[in-house]
Amino acid sequence: MNNKKVSLLEAIEKLKLEAKKPFTLLMKHGTMSVEYFAPQQSDTQTAHQQDELYVIARGHGQCNRQQEIIECKAGDVLFVPAGMEHRFENFTDDFATWVIFYGPISGES
């Protein structure tokens, strides 16, 4: 997967094709990957093995980072370090975010 560009509309359409999952992989290069994530009703994700940046694309809600509640809305950027428990809560029906994973996988040298 060697995309140079992906639009919000393309991400939304690709996610529709993968209806069983709330996310879709859009780009990958080395340790970096870009996903589009649109949870419906609840966010059941667990801690990830890489650092993450969330760029809120649509809607608004709260990010719970190990019991710290952060309000977020379209246009905001959030950082979650590898291994940290987190999830989105109290989000609008149209909530969606770009997710950028990068760096070494925790536990690997």
Contacts in CASP RR format, 6 or more apart in sequence:
PFRMAT RR
TARGET T0000
AUTHOR 0000-0000-0000
METHOD contacts of the structure
MODEL  1
MNNKKVSLLEAIEKLKLEAKKPFTLLMKHGTMSVEYFAPQQSDTQTAHQQ
DELYVIARGHGQCNRQQEIIECKAGDVLFVPAGMEHRFENFTDDFATWVI
FYGPISGES
1 25 0 8 1.000
1 26 0 8 1.000
1 27 0 8 1.000
1 28 0 8 1.000
2 29 0 8 1.000
3 26 0 8 1.000
3 27 0 8 1.000
6 26 0 8 1.000
6 27 0 8 1.000
6 34 0 8 1.000
8 57 0 8 1.000
8 58 0 8 1.000
10 26 0 8 1.000
11 24 0 8 1.000
11 26 0 8 1.000
11 36 0 8 1.000
11 57 0 8 1.000
11 98 0 8 1.000
12 36 0 8 1.000
12 38 0 8 1.000
12 96 0 8 1.000
14 24 0 8 1.000
14 26 0 8 1.000
14 36 0 8 1.000
15 22 0 8 1.000
15 23 0 8 1.000
15 24 0 8 1.000
15 36 0 8 1.000
15 38 0 8 1.000
17 24 0 8 1.000
18 24 0 8 1.000
22 37 0 8 1.000
22 38 0 8 1.000
22 39 0 8 1.000
22 40 0 8 1.000
22 43 0 8 1.000
23 35 0 8 1.000
23 36 0 8 1.000
23 37 0 8 1.000
23 38 0 8 1.000
23 99 0 8 1.000
24 35 0 8 1.000
24 36 0 8 1.000
25 33 0 8 1.000
25 34 0 8 1.000
25 35 0 8 1.000
26 34 0 8 1.000
26 35 0 8 1.000
26 36 0 8 1.000
27 33 0 8 1.000
27 34 0 8 1.000
28 34 0 8 1.000
31 50 0 8 1.000
31 101 0 8 1.000
31 102 0 8 1.000
31 103 0 8 1.000
31 104 0 8 1.000
31 105 0 8 1.000
32 100 0 8 1.000
32 101 0 8 1.000
32 102 0 8 1.000
32 103 0 8 1.000
33 100 0 8 1.000
33 101 0 8 1.000
33 102 0 8 1.000
34 98 0 8 1.000
34 99 0 8 1.000
34 100 0 8 1.000
34 101 0 8 1.000
35 98 0 8 1.000
35 99 0 8 1.000
35 101 0 8 1.000
36 57 0 8 1.000
36 96 0 8 1.000
36 97 0 8 1.000
36 98 0 8 1.000
36 99 0 8 1.000
37 54 0 8 1.000
37 96 0 8 1.000
37 97 0 8 1.000
37 98 0 8 1.000
37 99 0 8 1.000
38 58 0 8 1.000
38 95 0 8 1.000
38 96 0 8 1.000
38 97 0 8 1.000
39 45 0 8 1.000
39 88 0 8 1.000
39 91 0 8 1.000
39 95 0 8 1.000
43 87 0 8 1.000
43 88 0 8 1.000
43 89 0 8 1.000
43 91 0 8 1.000
44 87 0 8 1.000
45 86 0 8 1.000
45 87 0 8 1.000
46 85 0 8 1.000
47 82 0 8 1.000
47 83 0 8 1.000
47 84 0 8 1.000
47 85 0 8 1.000
47 86 0 8 1.000
48 80 0 8 1.000
48 82 0 8 1.000
48 83 0 8 1.000
48 101 0 8 1.000
49 82 0 8 1.000
49 83 0 8 1.000
49 105 0 8 1.000
49 106 0 8 1.000
49 107 0 8 1.000
50 82 0 8 1.000
50 101 0 8 1.000
50 102 0 8 1.000
50 103 0 8 1.000
50 104 0 8 1.000
50 105 0 8 1.000
50 106 0 8 1.000
51 79 0 8 1.000
51 80 0 8 1.000
51 81 0 8 1.000
51 82 0 8 1.000
51 101 0 8 1.000
51 102 0 8 1.000
51 103 0 8 1.000
52 79 0 8 1.000
52 80 0 8 1.000
52 82 0 8 1.000
52 99 0 8 1.000
52 100 0 8 1.000
52 101 0 8 1.000
52 102 0 8 1.000
53 77 0 8 1.000
53 78 0 8 1.000
53 79 0 8 1.000
53 99 0 8 1.000
53 100 0 8 1.000
53 102 0 8 1.000
54 63 0 8 1.000
54 72 0 8 1.000
54 77 0 8 1.000
54 78 0 8 1.000
54 79 0 8 1.000
54 80 0 8 1.000
54 97 0 8 1.000
54 98 0 8 1.000
54 99 0 8 1.000
54 100 0 8 1.000
55 75 0 8 1.000
55 76 0 8 1.000
55 77 0 8 1.000
55 97 0 8 1.000
55 98 0 8 1.000
55 100 0 8 1.000
56 72 0 8 1.000
56 73 0 8 1.000
56 74 0 8 1.000
56 75 0 8 1.000
56 76 0 8 1.000
56 77 0 8 1.000
56 78 0 8 1.000
56 95 0 8 1.000
56 96 0 8 1.000
56 97 0 8 1.000
57 74 0 8 1.000
57 75 0 8 1.000
57 96 0 8 1.000
57 97 0 8 1.000
57 98 0 8 1.000
58 74 0 8 1.000
58 94 0 8 1.000
58 95 0 8 1.000
58 96 0 8 1.000
59 73 0 8 1.000
59 74 0 8 1.000
59 91 0 8 1.000
59 92 0 8 1.000
59 94 0 8 1.000
59 95 0 8 1.000
59 96 0 8 1.000
60 71 0 8 1.000
60 72 0 8 1.000
60 73 0 8 1.000
60 74 0 8 1.000
60 91 0 8 1.000
60 92 0 8 1.000
60 95 0 8 1.000
61 71 0 8 1.000
61 72 0 8 1.000
61 73 0 8 1.000
61 88 0 8 1.000
61 89 0 8 1.000
61 90 0 8 1.000
61 91 0 8 1.000
61 92 0 8 1.000
61 95 0 8 1.000
62 69 0 8 1.000
62 70 0 8 1.000
62 71 0 8 1.000
62 72 0 8 1.000
62 88 0 8 1.000
62 89 0 8 1.000
62 90 0 8 1.000
62 91 0 8 1.000
63 69 0 8 1.000
63 70 0 8 1.000
63 72 0 8 1.000
63 78 0 8 1.000
63 80 0 8 1.000
63 86 0 8 1.000
63 87 0 8 1.000
63 88 0 8 1.000
63 89 0 8 1.000
64 70 0 8 1.000
64 86 0 8 1.000
64 87 0 8 1.000
64 88 0 8 1.000
64 89 0 8 1.000
65 78 0 8 1.000
65 80 0 8 1.000
65 84 0 8 1.000
65 85 0 8 1.000
65 86 0 8 1.000
66 84 0 8 1.000
66 85 0 8 1.000
66 86 0 8 1.000
69 89 0 8 1.000
70 78 0 8 1.000
72 78 0 8 1.000
72 88 0 8 1.000
80 86 0 8 1.000
82 105 0 8 1.000
82 106 0 8 1.000
83 106 0 8 1.000
88 95 0 8 1.000
88 97 0 8 1.000
END
